[in-house]
Amino acid sequence: MNPHDLLPTGLAGAVEAASGARVVAVRPRGGGGASREGAELDLQWPDGRAASAYMNYDVHKAGAGDDAAFLREAAVLRALSGPLAHAGVRVAPYYASVPDQRALVCGMVSGNDRFGGIIDTGQRDALAADFMAQLAALHRIDVAASPVEGMGPVEPAETFIRRRIAELRAGNSGKGWDPLIHLSLNWLEANIPADMPAPVIVHGDAGPGNFLYDGDRVTALLDWELVHYGDPMADLAMLAIRMLFQGFVPLPQAFAAYEAAGGHKVDLPRLIYWRLLFQTSFARRSRYDDPDAPPPPNLGMNLVYSTIHRRVLSTALADAAGIALPPVALPDAPLGAHDKSFAIALGDIRDTIVPRLADQQAAVKAKGMARLIKWWRAIERFEPGFHAAEKAEIEAALALDFPDYRTAWAAFRDAVAGNRIATDAAIILCNAHETREATLMADAMGSLADTKFAPLQ
């Protein structure tokens, strides 16, 4: 088989043109979380040089960020591999990029990415301190004196915030208009921090799972797709968000290590603001039933991440606004009519399909399919009762009666959009909705079902 056939049409040729090397082998791999697909490549240059590389790609452009974000990612890796290498920020060496397919090719770096698998406390503490020192080194780069070519103008953090809020508002429109996103953006716009420091390079997705290590030393920071100029507290906020999914050392310990390594003074109110802004960005509702939406690399995991981000956002927004959330009614229900067939399908995937898959990428997608089946099973069993409870809550809040749940939900959305319902009541209803949506996804989430923000102090 031609190794080019293991990649989307034309991608291998585009990599060869960009890198000047021939792609002699391709090994498909799972990509960057729910955002991107991936492959290991063996490259051969005309002068005889050879190297193994890792390529992330998103040919459908269904993942995080946009084309401009991809160009920033490629630019910062090119800079940190070359003219800014003296800063000491460890990255995989940049080889090539293919912007129109969002493909990024970098050299392979040895190391493990499973921080949560470290048992030795001393190793965990030392490695976490080295990671925080890497963030401090990144934030010390003087971008006023050495702006990164290809990353765009160096702008104040407030400019980034206002543009991001405007982008999120523009994206929250049409039939997918979302009251939770609208309410969060209202709070964010009214509470932009004052007196932020001069902008630095912000990794944008820093935390466990996005760095490689060997022993107690970081070998490379990974996944720069959200890199931008901004407030250093933004990276500490992202660390807190990534800890929703992967364990790390306690945040006060991490913050102390960051300051000790020459990082900026930790400002918790600013950090909390950035955490809410990023959480709002990640919490946009997945709309893959929309015929116009591109297919994601892994629908099952995409829905898991989206559901968690939305539930956590609804709680964080209430926290920021000083709203006490009441308990959410979660009516029980008997097993659904098709429960046995769902169980058989899950057993087939677990016991027969996945164990026989030699292709790692196919195995990842099969596990994603199992998550979908668990979700569909919960929808059949619990959704009617959840909808009935939510309809009653909306009717009480709006003092109106509705013939069915869909009509009630549409009326609630309209009331939020038209500012005809108190903000506190609207946030409480959004939290109840997201809590129920997360309950439907709970079996598919596994150990992530109850995840929440780690304490900041």
C-alpha positions in Angstrom: 0.0 0.0 0.0 1.2 3.5 -0.8 1.7 5.2 2.6 0.1 8.3 1.2 -3.2 6.4 1.0 -3.4 6.3 4.8 -3.9 10.1 4.9 -6.6 12.4 3.5 -6.3 12.9 -0.2 -3.4 15.2 -1.1 -2.1 15.7 2.5 1.1 13.6 2.1 2.0 15.5 -1.1 1.4 18.8 0.6 3.6 17.8 3.5 6.4 16.8 1.1 6.1 20.1 -0.7 6.2 22.1 2.5 9.1 20.2 4.2 11.2 19.2 1.2 11.2 15.6 2.5 9.6 12.5 1.1 7.0 10.8 3.3 8.2 7.1 3.3 5.9 5.7 6.0 2.6 6.7 7.8 1.3 5.3 11.0 -2.2 6.8 11.8 -2.6 7.7 15.5 -5.3 9.3 17.7 -4.9 13.1 17.4 -5.1 16.0 19.8 -8.0 15.1 22.1 -11.4 15.6 20.4 -10.0 18.4 18.1 -7.6 16.8 15.7 -6.5 13.6 14.0 -2.9 12.5 13.9 -0.2 10.3 12.3 3.5 9.4 12.8 5.5 10.0 9.7 8.9 8.8 8.6 10.6 11.6 6.5 13.6 11.3 4.1 15.3 14.4 2.7 17.3 14.5 -0.6 20.6 15.0 1.3 20.1 11.7 3.1 18.8 13.1 6.4 15.9 11.1 7.9 13.6 11.7 10.9 10.4 10.5 12.5 7.8 13.2 12.9 4.3 13.6 14.4 1.6 15.4 12.4 -1.6 16.8 13.8 -4.2 17.6 11.2 -7.8 18.8 11.0 -8.8 18.7 7.3 -12.5 19.3 8.0 -11.6 22.3 10.3 -13.9 20.9 13.0 -11.6 21.4 15.9 -10.6 24.2 18.2 -9.6 27.6 16.8 -9.6 28.9 13.2 -7.2 29.4 10.3 -5.6 32.4 12.0 -5.1 30.3 15.2 -3.4 27.6 13.2 -1.0 30.2 11.7 -0.1 31.4 15.2 0.6 27.9 16.3 2.9 27.2 13.4 4.6 30.6 13.9 5.3 30.1 17.6 6.7 26.6 17.2 8.9 27.8 14.3 10.2 30.7 16.5 10.8 28.6 19.7 12.6 26.0 17.5 14.8 28.8 16.0 15.2 32.5 16.8 13.7 32.2 20.3 15.3 28.9 21.3 17.5 30.9 23.7 14.4 31.4 25.9 14.7 27.8 27.0 11.1 26.8 26.2 11.2 23.2 25.2 9.2 22.3 22.1 9.2 19.6 19.4 11.3 20.9 16.4 9.2 22.5 13.7 9.4 20.8 10.2 6.5 22.1 8.2 2.9 23.2 8.1 0.0 22.9 5.6 -2.4 25.7 6.6 -5.3 24.8 4.2 -5.5 21.4 5.9 -4.4 22.6 9.3 -1.6 20.1 9.3 1.5 20.7 11.5 4.6 18.5 11.3 7.1 18.5 14.1 10.0 16.2 15.1 9.3 13.3 17.6 10.4 14.1 21.1 10.9 11.3 23.7 8.8 11.4 26.8 5.6 10.4 28.5 2.4 12.5 28.6 0.7 10.6 31.5 1.4 12.9 34.5 -1.5 11.2 36.4 0.3 7.8 36.1 3.3 9.0 38.3 3.1 7.4 41.7 6.2 8.8 43.3 5.3 12.1 45.1 8.8 13.5 44.8 8.8 13.0 41.0 5.4 14.6 40.7 6.4 17.6 42.7 9.7 18.1 40.9 8.1 17.6 37.4 5.3 20.0 38.2 7.8 22.6 39.3 9.7 22.2 36.1 6.5 22.6 34.1 5.6 25.8 35.9 9.2 27.0 35.3 8.6 26.4 31.5 5.5 28.6 31.7 7.5 31.2 33.5 10.2 31.1 30.8 7.6 31.5 28.1 6.0 34.5 29.9 9.5 36.2 30.3 10.0 36.5 26.6 10.1 40.2 25.7 7.6 40.2 22.9 7.8 44.0 22.6 11.4 43.6 21.6 11.1 40.2 19.8 7.6 39.8 18.4 6.9 36.4 16.8 6.9 36.6 13.1 3.5 35.3 11.9 1.6 35.7 15.2 0.2 39.1 14.3 0.5 42.4 16.2 1.3 42.4 19.9 -2.0 43.7 21.5 -3.1 44.4 25.1 -4.9 41.6 26.8 -8.1 43.7 27.0 -8.1 43.9 23.2 -7.9 40.1 23.0 -10.8 39.9 25.5 -13.1 42.3 23.7 -12.4 40.6 20.4 -13.0 37.2 21.8 -16.3 38.2 23.4 -17.4 39.8 20.1 -16.4 36.6 18.2 -18.3 34.4 20.7 -21.4 36.7 20.4 -21.2 36.5 16.6 -21.0 32.7 16.8 -23.9 32.5 19.2 -26.6 33.2 16.6 -29.3 31.6 14.5 -31.0 28.3 15.4 -28.0 27.4 17.6 -28.4 30.6 19.8 -27.5 29.5 23.4 -28.8 31.2 26.5 -26.0 29.9 28.7 -23.3 31.4 26.4 -25.3 34.7 26.2 -25.6 35.0 29.9 -21.9 34.2 30.4 -20.8 36.8 27.8 -23.0 39.4 29.5 -21.1 38.8 32.8 -17.7 38.8 31.1 -18.3 42.0 29.2 -19.4 43.8 32.4 -16.4 42.6 34.4 -13.3 43.0 32.3 -10.3 43.2 34.6 -8.5 46.5 34.8 -4.7 47.2 34.9 -3.5 44.0 33.2 0.2 43.7 32.6 2.0 44.0 29.3 1.2 41.1 27.0 3.2 38.0 26.9 3.1 34.8 24.8 0.3 32.7 26.3 0.4 29.0 25.4 -3.4 28.9 25.6 -3.8 25.2 26.6 -1.2 24.6 29.2 -1.5 21.7 31.6 -1.2 18.0 32.2 -1.6 16.0 29.0 -0.1 18.8 26.9 3.5 18.3 27.8 6.0 15.4 27.6 8.4 14.5 30.3 11.3 12.2 31.2 11.8 11.6 34.9 11.3 15.0 36.6 12.0 17.1 33.5 9.7 18.4 30.8 10.9 17.4 27.4 8.4 19.4 25.3 5.3 21.6 25.6 2.6 20.3 23.2 -0.6 21.5 21.5 -0.1 25.2 20.9 -3.3 25.6 18.9 -4.7 28.3 21.2 -1.5 30.3 21.5 -1.9 34.1 21.6 -0.6 37.3 23.1 -2.2 38.2 26.4 -2.2 38.0 30.2 0.0 35.4 31.8 -2.9 34.6 34.2 -4.6 33.1 31.2 -2.2 30.2 31.2 -2.8 29.5 34.9 -6.5 29.6 34.2 -6.1 27.0 31.5 -4.1 24.8 33.8 -7.1 24.9 36.1 -9.4 24.0 33.2 -7.2 21.1 32.0 -7.3 19.7 35.5 -11.0 19.0 34.9 -9.7 16.0 32.8 -6.2 15.2 34.2 -4.7 15.3 37.6 -1.9 17.6 38.6 -0.4 18.9 41.9 -2.6 21.2 44.0 -2.9 24.5 42.3 -1.5 26.6 45.3 1.6 24.5 45.0 1.8 25.0 41.3 1.3 28.7 41.6 4.1 29.0 44.2 6.4 27.1 41.9 5.6 29.4 39.0 6.3 32.5 41.1 9.6 31.0 42.4 10.7 30.3 38.9 10.4 34.0 38.0 6.8 34.0 36.8 4.3 36.9 37.3 2.6 37.4 40.7 -0.5 35.2 40.7 -3.7 37.3 40.7 -6.7 35.1 41.5 -9.5 37.5 40.5 -7.9 37.8 37.0 -7.3 34.1 36.9 -11.0 33.4 37.7 -12.0 35.8 34.9 -9.9 34.1 32.3 -11.1 30.7 33.5 -14.7 31.7 32.8 -13.8 33.3 29.4 -12.1 30.1 28.2 -14.8 27.9 29.7 -17.3 29.9 27.7 -15.2 29.4 24.5 -15.1 25.6 25.1 -18.8 25.3 26.1 -20.4 26.1 22.7 -23.0 23.4 22.1 -21.9 20.7 19.7 -24.2 20.6 16.7 -23.2 17.6 14.7 -26.8 16.7 13.9 -26.7 19.9 11.8 -26.2 18.8 8.1 -23.9 21.8 7.6 -21.6 21.0 10.5 -18.3 19.2 9.7 -17.7 15.7 11.2 -15.5 15.8 14.3 -12.4 13.5 14.6 -14.1 11.7 17.5 -17.8 12.5 18.1 -18.0 10.5 21.3 -15.2 12.3 23.0 -16.2 15.6 21.5 -19.6 15.3 23.2 -18.1 14.3 26.5 -15.8 17.3 26.6 -18.6 19.7 25.5 -21.0 18.4 28.1 -18.5 18.7 30.9 -17.5 22.2 29.9 -21.1 23.3 29.7 -22.0 21.8 33.1 -18.9 23.4 34.7 -19.6 26.7 33.0 -23.1 26.9 34.4 -21.8 26.4 37.9 -18.8 28.8 37.5 -21.1 31.5 36.1 -23.4 31.2 39.0 -20.4 31.3 41.3 -19.0 34.5 39.6 -22.5 36.1 39.8 -22.9 35.2 43.4 -26.0 33.0 42.8 -26.8 30.1 45.1 -27.9 27.1 43.0 -30.8 24.9 44.3 -30.7 21.1 43.9 -31.7 19.9 40.5 -34.6 17.4 40.1 -33.4 14.2 38.3 -36.4 11.9 38.0 -35.6 8.2 37.9 -37.1 5.9 35.2 -37.2 2.2 34.4 -34.9 0.6 31.9 -35.7 1.7 28.3 -37.4 -0.6 25.8 -34.1 -1.2 23.9 -31.8 -1.5 26.8 -30.8 -5.0 26.1 -29.8 -4.3 22.5 -27.7 -1.3 23.7 -26.0 -3.6 26.2 -25.2 -6.2 23.4 -23.7 -3.6 21.2 -21.5 -2.3 24.0 -20.4 -5.8 24.8 -19.4 -6.4 21.2 -17.3 -3.2 21.1 -15.6 -3.9 24.4 -15.0 -7.7 24.1 -14.6 -8.4 20.4 -14.0 -5.3 18.3 -11.5 -3.2 20.3 -9.3 -6.2 21.4 -8.9 -7.2 17.7 -8.1 -3.7 16.4 -4.4 -3.3 15.6 -5.0 0.2 14.2 -4.8 2.6 17.2 -6.8 5.3 15.5 -9.7 2.8 14.8 -9.6 1.6 18.4 -10.0 5.2 19.6 -12.9 5.7 17.3 -14.5 2.4 18.5 -14.3 3.6 22.1 -15.9 6.9 21.0 -18.8 4.9 19.5 -19.3 3.1 22.8 -19.7 6.4 24.5 -22.4 7.4 22.0 -24.3 4.1 22.6 -24.2 4.7 26.4 -25.6 8.2 25.8 -28.4 7.0 23.5 -29.3 4.4 26.1 -29.6 7.1 28.8 -31.6 9.4 26.4 -34.2 6.6 25.9 -34.5 6.0 29.6 -34.3 9.4 31.3 -34.9 12.2 28.8 -38.8 12.1 28.9 -38.8 12.6 32.7 -36.0 15.2 32.6 -37.9 17.2 29.9 -41.1 17.1 32.0 -39.3 18.5 35.0 -37.7 21.2 33.0 -40.9 22.2 31.3 -42.5 22.7 34.7 -39.6 24.8 35.9 -39.8 27.0 32.8 -43.6 27.4 33.2 -43.1 28.5 36.8 -40.4 31.0 36.0 -42.3 32.6 33.1 -45.8 32.2 34.6 -47.0 30.5 31.4 -48.2 27.1 30.3 -46.8 25.3 27.3 -48.1 22.3 25.3 -44.7 20.5 25.3 -41.1 20.7 26.3 -39.8 22.1 23.0 -42.2 25.0 23.1 -41.3 25.8 26.7 -37.6 25.7 25.9 -38.0 28.0 22.9 -40.0 30.4 25.1 -37.2 30.4 27.7 -34.6 31.1 25.0 -36.7 34.0 23.7 -37.2 35.4 27.2 -33.4 35.4 27.9 -32.7 37.0 24.5 -35.3 39.7 25.1 -34.2 40.3 28.7 -37.7 39.3 29.9 -36.5 37.0 32.7 -34.3 37.9 35.7 -30.6 37.0 35.2 -30.5 34.9 38.4 -33.5 32.9 37.4 -32.2 32.4 33.9 -28.8 31.2 35.2 -30.5 28.7 37.6 -32.6 27.3 34.8 -29.5 27.0 32.6 -27.7 25.1 35.4 -30.6 22.7 35.8 -30.6 22.1 32.0 -26.9 21.4 31.9 -27.0 19.2 35.0 -29.6 17.0 33.3 -27.7 16.9 30.0 -24.6 15.9 32.0 -26.6 13.2 33.7 -27.6 11.7 30.3 -23.9 11.6 29.4 -22.7 10.4 32.8 -22.2 6.7 31.9 -20.3 7.7 28.7 -18.1 10.1 30.8 -17.0 7.4 33.2 -14.7 8.8 35.8 -15.1 12.3 34.4 -18.8 12.5 35.3 -18.4 14.4 38.6 -15.3 16.5 37.6 -15.2 20.1 38.9 -12.6 22.9 39.3 -9.8 22.2 41.7 -9.5 24.7 44.6 -7.3 27.8 43.8 -6.2 28.4 47.4 
